[in-house]
């Protein structure tokens, strides 16, 4: 097989890149190791920055998002039994975010790719990439019981943290930076309308909690739990009782309860690999970086990566110049490290470290109080949350 751009991974990064290249007349093949039902059901982030929303609209993938997504103009911080709303439009010159689940973004992009009759191979297991430093890198994969090779001008690894693409960057060249956290999230889906109009981020002596939503009828909620926690140890009543206590404020507010349909534990990690390019192999999304979910940056960083890369590839084939491709890693990493810092700050300010002292807790409360009382501090949060410029 032969193509211009080989894309390893059929998640949101790989599918969006394929869409952007298709619209520009650049042929590509997407190889996804899982089957379609798994990819479309994989639960991940649900907050889209304004820039991400605009990219999806511009590439033709925004129609259902605009019908079904929920525009949010702020978030609520809860701490010390107080509630404070951060008003995004007022602090950012009008920017907002959209609640629209990653599963739905993926479904929309898959439907478009199949409607275009463009190459998208599910259950295509990539074993490796050879010739990264040549002008014809090759992707080796197995599909329908047969071994295949895909020769490309360029290869893009969008296959996540546990994928194989990152290994195409030699260890002698690659540098990694990582931080793990002493807590995880217990995430639950519940068939109950959200108890809030916008997301609630809660700091409490019992640990962090987040009230989010998937739609007007389905709530998505998270609890800080110890690493290694077993969802089986959290029956529904215990989950709701704990959420009640962590969201508690002085005032009239009720957490609505309903049937919990799914539970899972999410570990917390910060990770960056540099560079995001070696030869003609590029890394995008979780293949290159991971952020803790507190800042809602993971999916949005992946979108920013592939937008930068698509522009560079279009420029390369329109002009023959490789300057934008050569700058890809540095361009993306500036935004990546900014998002890493924001996500780290949100995480360490809102979570209760099992080993932290009362002094540490007072520092957290002081920072939250500053956001609630100082416009400059609130604006810094709002600008990062709604999204920095792409590229």
C-alpha positions, -999 to +999 in steps of 0.1 A: +000+000+000+011+036-007-002+069+006+009+104+012+003+105+050-001+074+071-021+081+103-016+056+131-046+058+154-083+065+147-092+085+178-101+122+176-066+134+167-061+109+138-096+113+125-095+151+126-061+152+109-075+129+082-105+152+077-083+183+074-060+166+049-089+152+029-105+187+026-071+200+013-068+172-013-040+153+005-046+115+005-041+096+037-048+062+053-060+059+089-051+027+108-070+019+140-062-011+162-096-014+177-130-021+162-155+007+154-178+001+183-149+003+208-136+035+193-171+051+192-178+041+228-145+051+244-153+075+272-130+105+274-132+143+278-162+163+271-151+200+272-142+217+239-124+250+238-138+277+216-109+271+191-117+234+189-154+242+183-144+265+154-121+239+139-148+213+139-173+237+123-148+249+096-139+213+086-176+203+083-178+183+115-198+207+136-235+203+126-245+178+152-223+194+178-241+227+173-275+210+176-267+189+207-238+205+224-241+227+254-225+261+253-210+270+287-201+306+297-183+298+329-175+273+357-182+274+394-155+270+421-166+257+455-143+259+485-146+266+522-184+261+518-185+290+493-194+291+457-179+315+431-187+317+394-159+324+368-176+343+340-157+334+308-171+359+283-166+388+307-130+379+314-119+368+279-136+391+255-165+368+247-150+333+246-169+302+258-166+264+258-188+236+246-198+205+264-199+178+237-185+143+245-154+130+227-174+099+218-197+121+197-168+140+181-154+106+171-187+094+157-191+125+136-156+122+122-160+085+114-193+091+096-177+118+075-147+097+066-169+067+056-192+090+036-161+102+017-152+066+010-117+074+023-094+047+038-101+040+074-091+005+086-104-008+119-087-037+137-054-028+119-027-035+144+005-016+138+036-034+150+061-007+141+074+020+119+106+017+099+126+042+080+116+073+100+147+091+089+143+083+052+120+099+026+097+069+026+088+057+061+069+024+063+041+014+087+040-024+094+005-037+104-017-067+105-053-065+091-078-094+086-051-119+095-026-107+069+006-087+073+008-054+053+031-025+048+020+011+042+047+033+025+042+070+031+057+104+025+050+111+062+037+091+092+017+107+121+014+088+154-020+095+169-022+062+188-022+074+224+001+070+253+004+032+250+008+032+212+038+021+191+045+054+172+065+070+200+091+042+197+099+054+162+117+083+179+150+067+190+157+067+228+190+086+221+170+114+207+139+113+229+135+131+262+105+125+285+092+145+314+067+130+338+048+135+370+024+111+387-001+122+414-009+104+447-046+102+438-070+092+410-105+100+399-135+078+403-157+087+373-194+079+372-221+083+345-256+088+359-290+088+342-301+120+360-303+156+347-274+177+359-278+195+392-261+226+377-260+247+346-222+248+344-194+226+357-187+227+394-151+222+407-151+216+444-122+217+469-131+201+502-113+186+532-125+152+520-110+156+485-118+170+451-151+166+433-163+176+399-199+179+386-200+177+348-225+165+323-228+146+290-262+160+280-293+176+295-303+142+309-270+125+317-246+136+344-209+129+346-193+132+381-159+126+395-145+120+430-109+121+441-100+086+454-067+069+464-046+053+437-055+017+432-091+023+443-116-004+432-149+009+418-166-021+435-158-005+468-180+024+458-216+014+458-240+040+444-252+053+478-217+058+489-208+077+458-238+100+461-232+106+499-196+115+493-205+139+464-231+155+486-205+163+513-178+175+489-202+198+470-217+212+503-220+250+504-238+274+527-270+280+509-299+263+490-285+237+466-295+201+461-275+173+443-300+153+423-295+115+425-302+089+399-292+055+386-254+052+380-247+034+348-209+033+347-179+036+370-142+037+363-110+048+380-088+073+361-051+077+371-036+112+371-005+118+351+015+146+335+038+135+306+056+152+277+080+137+252+103+159+232+108+163+203+074+156+187+090+148+154+118+125+142+126+125+105+093+120+087+074+107+117+053+131+138+036+126+171+003+142+180-021+141+210-016+116+238+012+099+219+033+130+227+018+144+259-007+136+287-023+161+311-044+154+342-080+159+333-087+188+358-079+215+332-099+198+303-069+201+280-063+166+266-086+165+236-080+202+229-042+198+228-046+170+204-068+192+181-042+220+183-014+195+173-032+183+142-043+217+131-007+229+132+005+197+114-023+199+087-013+235+080+023+225+077+015+196+053-007+217+031+020+243+030+046+216+021+025+203-009+014+237-021+049+253-020+075+226-016+088+244+015+093+224+048+097+253+072+064+248+089+070+210+092+105+218+106+089+241+132+061+217+142+075+203+174+086+237+188+053+253+178+032+226+195+054+223+226+050+260+235+012+254+238+017+220+254+038+233+282+014+261+289-014+236+291+007+213+313+012+242+337-024+251+338-035+215+343-009+210+371-020+242+388-057+233+387-050+198+399-027+207+429-049+236+439-081+216+440-070+182+452-061+172+488-028+154+489-029+126+515+004+139+529-003+176+528-002+197+559-027+223+571-002+249+558-006+234+523-044+235+526-043+272+536-022+279+505-048+262+483-077+282+499-057+315+495-053+308+458-089+300+454-099+331+473-076+352+450-094+338+419-127+347+435-116+383+445-091+394+419-101+399+383-066+393+370-064+359+386-099+349+374-090+361+339-058+340+339-079+309+347-106+318+321-081+325+293-064+291+298-097+272+303-113+286+271-082+280+251-050+298+240-045+305+203-036+275+181-002+277+164 
